[in-house]
Amino acid sequence: MPSFTALRPSRLFTDIPEAAQPAPAEEAPKGEDRGAASALRERLAAASGPERDRILLDLVRGTAAAVLGHATPSGIRPARGFLELGFDSLTAVELRNRLTAATGIGLPATLVFDHPTPNALAGHLRAELAPEQPALPIVAEIERLDKLLGGLPGDQVDDAVVGRLEDLLTRWRGRPAATASAPAAAEELESASRDELFDIIQREFGKS
């Protein structure tokens, strides 16, 4: 079968009545389905980024294996196309239905054509279930400062700088998460050059 067919649904696929429309989002899942979807969301909420990717890829591979009648998901290679793995129009609909039940989100009947590999499909589920949250500006600038300091020779980061950074951490522990001056501080750090960052450190954390 030509590889380009993995990118679009076939006429045979769209002729199947149950495949013509996506699973309606307003349809209430069964009790056991709601429980499975809630458990999945709890696992994802407690997991790190790479662990979330693994959980969802395992879900896709395990579900695909069950649909195809495999005893284990070992034959479902993450980068291999679903059509190459043996999916047809009927099994694609079955995969969609099972993943809808497992995740609690409405998925289109063209799922395996829109996301033609297990890796791609797991990435789509990740975007729907656990999207990346953008870091706060001040957090991004702290990470930038961390990288800057980490790239310097040890003798250029003296005890005074380290001590003042520790003082800053101690002072901010237990304080409210946001203050009126936080946005202004973030803007100052964001626009600062390397030399200006060291000036800020000396000004804010230097000896009084």
N, C-alpha and C positions, 0 to 999 in steps of 0.2 A: 504494500500500500504506500503511495507516495507520501513523503513526510509532510507536504503542505496541507494535507487533509487534517492534520492535528490542530490547525489553526482556525478551522471553521466547522460548524455543524454540517452534517450531510443531509440531503433531502430525506433519506430514510429516517434519520433521527427526528426531523421536524414533523414527519408524517405521523408519529406516534402521539395519540391524544394526550396521554399523561405527561409527555415531554414538552408539550407545546407551551406550557406556562410554568413560571417559577413557583416554588412552594409559596403559598400565600403567607405573608408575614403576620397577618392578623389572626391566622388560625392558631388556636391554643394547643400547644403540645400536650401529649398525654402526661399523666402524673410521673411515670417512670422516666420519660424523656426530660421533663423539667428537672428532675433530680439529677440526671446525668449531666445535663448542661450546666446546672449550678455547681456541681462538683468540679467540672472542668474549669469553670471560671475561677473557682477558689484556688485550684492548683496553679493556674496561670498567674493569679494575683500574688501568690507566695513565691513564685519562681523568679530567677534571674533571667535576663534577656536570652542568653544561649540555651538555658533550660527550657524556656518557653518554646523556642524553635524546635527543640528535641521532642517535647511533649506533643506538639501539633504535627510534626512529621511522623511520629510514631502512630498518632491517631489516623492520619491519612493512609499510611502504609498498612496498618492493621485492618482498617476498614476495607481497603482495596483488596487485600488478601482474602478477607471473609467473603466479599462479593464474588470473587473469582473462584472460590472454593479451595483456596490454598490452606494447608495446615498451619503454616507460619508466614510471616511477612518477609522472610529472607529473600524471596524472589522478586519483591517489589522494590526495584532499584530507584533511589530518589530522583535521579536525573533522566530516567527513561520515560518516554512518552506513554500515556495511558493506552493509546491505540496499539502501540508496540507490545504492551503488556498483555493485551488480549481483550480490552474493553470494546464493546459495541454499544449500539444505541440503548438497548435494554439494561445492560449492566451499568452504563453511565447514569441512567435514571436511578437505579438502585443505589449506586454510590452517593448520588445527591441526596436521596431520601434518608439514608443512614447518617450522613454527616449533618444534615439538617436536624435530625433527632439528637445527635450527640452534642451539637453546639448550641442549639436553640435559636439559630439565625436562619432567615430565609435565603436559600441558595438557588440560583437559576438552573434550569435543566441543561444549559450549555456549559456547565461548570468545567468539565474535562476538556472542552475546546477552548474556553477562555483561559484556563490555567492547565496546560497540557502535560505537566509532569507532577509527581508528588511534591517535589521541592517548591514548584510554583504555586501549587494549591495550598500547601502549608503556609507559604508566605502570605497568601490572600487571607487565610483564616487568622493569621497573626494580626494583620492590619485591621480585621473586623473585630476581633475579640480582645486584643491587647496592643493597641497602637502605641507607638513610642511617644512619650511625653517630652516636649521640649524643655530643656533645662532653663531655669531662671537665669537672667543675665548675670547676676552676681555669682551664681554657681559656676557658670561658664568661665568667668574671669578668674575665679579662684583656681579652676583647673588650668587655665592658661599660665597663671603665676606659678603653679606647681611644676608645670613642664619647664618653665623658664629657669626656675631654681634648680631643677633636676639636671639641666644641661650644663650647669656651671661646675668648674672644679671645686672640690671640697674646701680649698683654702680661700675661695672667694665668698663663701657663705659663712660669715663669722658668727660667733656665739651671740653677739648682740642682736643680729637679725633673727636667729633661731629663738632666742629668748623672748623677743617682742612678739613673734608669731604665736608662741605659746601663751603669752599674756593676753593676746587678742582672743584666742580660743577660750581661755578661762573667763574672760570678761563677758563674752557673748553666750556662754552656757547659761541656760535658764531664762534668757531674755526672750521677749516676744519675737516670733518669726519674722515679722515685717515692721519697719519703722519708717517714718516720713522721709529720712535721709537716704534710705536704701536705693531708690531709683537714681538719685543724683550720683551716689557713689558708684553704682554700676556703670553709668554713662562715662564717668571719669576714667574708670579702669578700662572700659571698652576702647576708648580712643587713645589710650596711653601707649607711647613707644616703649622700647626696652629700657632706655635711660630714664624715662619718666616714671616707669614702674618702680625703679629703685629709689627715685626721689620720693615717691608716695610712701614706700616702705620706711624710708628714713624719717619722713615727716610724721607719719602716723604711728610707727612702731619704734622710732629711735629714742635714744635716751633724752629725757626731759631736763 
